[in-house]
Structure formats: C-alpha cells, structure tokens
C-alpha cells in the first residue's frame, strides 16, 4: 500500500534514518564552524505540534558551543519599551554558530495577536517590518530557515490530554496552552495572515506536517540539510598521547571528601 504521508513511521525505520541524518548534522556543524557561516533556524507552530522534540533531535549530537537553543521568556518591562526585534538581535549567531529559535519574533503574529498582548498598530508594524528585518539578515549573509509545524485540532487536543495525565510532562502545559483549544480558529486566521505577509522569497516558510512526530522530525531535518550548501570538512588529525611515567603522586584518602552515596547499589 502506498504511503499516505500520515501513517506513523515505523520505529526502527525512524531510528535508523534519524541517526544517519544526525551524522549529517554533525557534518553541517563542522562546515558552519570552518566556513564562519551563520545559521538561524526558526521553529514555529501550534502548541504541542512537536517543535521541542524536533529541536532536541537536531541538537542531540551537536556541540553546545556551536549550536545554541534560544527560548526567550516573556519580555521584561524594559524590553517592552525597546524596538520589538531588539531582544532577538542579541541572540543571533556570530561566525561559526548555529542558533535554533524555539519560537521567535513571530510570537507577535501569533500568541500576542490572538491574546491581545499587543495593540493593532504594533501588530501591523510587525508585519511590515518582519520581511524587512529578515531581508537584512539574509543580505548580511545569515542563513535563515523558517519551519512551521502543522497539526490538526484533534491531534493537538490528544497531545494536551496526554500531557495533562503525565506527571513527567505536565509542566509543558500552561493555561495559555489550554486556551488555544478554544481559540483554534483565531490562531488559524492569525497564521494565515502571517504567512501571507511574511512568506518571502529570501526567507520562505516551510510547512512540516506534524501529525506523526517521527515523520515530522525526519522530514524537517532532511529538508534543512538539503537547503544548506554544506560540504565535508576534514577533521584535524588527533593522536592520543602516551601517559608519562608516574612521579610519585598519591591520591588523598577518599574519606577526606564528601562522597555521593552509591544509590545504584541499592537497585541490584
């Protein structure tokens, strides 16, 4: 039977391909570092659409000094008086760095618009300025990629219910997340308007169908890799040196220091 694109990707197939793609992400990282490139990847989408899981898989084997995850809290009172894009600018990459934005300046076009956290004039100004801002980034040499994770209302509600009943993931839910259930159409209209005004040739939106999280992660990573002209960078040759002869050093007795209890021993 032909793959419809919505069927769940088998776990073994997913894990095998994910590992292969993550190896390519390491290659991408080394190229970014060696070439002095600057890469920004924007992750946007509905609450519970799978952005966080995708970011984890992208960054899993990458050097945190090269690849930084940025998830900004609500702006401070001082930041509210700044140019809207100002607090994002300080998190943009320098040469040889990758920044993954777990939500971005597009908060203004989504939650701030729907929940009334910005005025109509602020919203309209954002939609005018965002394409200009992004064109400036791209013109300056920044590699900007924008992903929208798309999920149905039924699947979102199912994931919310799972989180609500899972004490390990309940922290992911907030009253604002739950309110998005009742404002589904408002968020849909805001997303449509955002796409109409900010889907530009220099920085187009790429939509990730996210009903199946495994499929979404594989598709998003494969697309990112295909969109960046990276190449293999030969690593420097490293040789493990021989340990020199001892010079008489003696370790102090262990009971001189506070030891972590052997909790693992209680499990056997």
Steps between C-alpha positions, in 0.01 A plus 500: 500500500627846414613724786238771554737730687289477816574144607732460796858437395621163641730547798793302356485690170478828690792427731726382218430803279515744793847379593616536140360854480653594835837392361442744215407771750844453659651546152288814459621630836864450408448680170329791679790524743772470235337737250395761755139470386205614712188284506167591664217245508157623610261243650138614511161331509204412715544411866588128526585482129839341573742794475684414819549135404636599160744746658626229737569262211674770297729602787554158662852435368603858431751707694305736732772761448416500129128422502298706747130456582322829571160495671431848634265565792239775501662841450588713800349842551817656359494273194141598434622854436769391251472449127315169475782311325769634731505218756524242223794672331732435796440124460586486130808290415852622448728335243509122538181475707153348467197635685179299536211729595234320702238755403625831371401853409187340350350496851359839406313358200363207703440494873541877550250572223244241610527563875504879469853545635579755229300784351366490143757761397785298654376190318476680167843654547644155565355358178655789306838480672552121521569453125736800506680366809539155344621639167766695691614181673518305175674788320762500775568131436289333770352166393139534621262201498140520626294191585132486590389177670140430398271279707124444499269614778418138590867402526584809703220424744619139531854614580372749757305218668812281504702775665227573751509138616878463498675644809831503312363725225226696671736794545478551122139613537400851597158667523589684178570168326161366600327818390634439149245217475214747520675749272590257221340706224651824632846345484424362153408845370809653660722232343344554156558876522855447622578272206345741252717788624830327592543209257766678295735366234809581708364316806203277409296299746535122485197311637567176689202266521524388863215254565773236535788637708751250363419586141506873578848484653643297212344726237606822670863395551529362146362826361737712708799299383391525137460878526852579626797465261727333755785267411721255682776662703798278572554498879848566636700188573502423871739257669448374853829566682669239715461553871833605654655298786366578846689745722385371836161674527269336757129568509369620840279252691144497369355555848647851501227607256123477488411208274177463303312201648492190281130505425561271202606222738153497654348411164681169457 
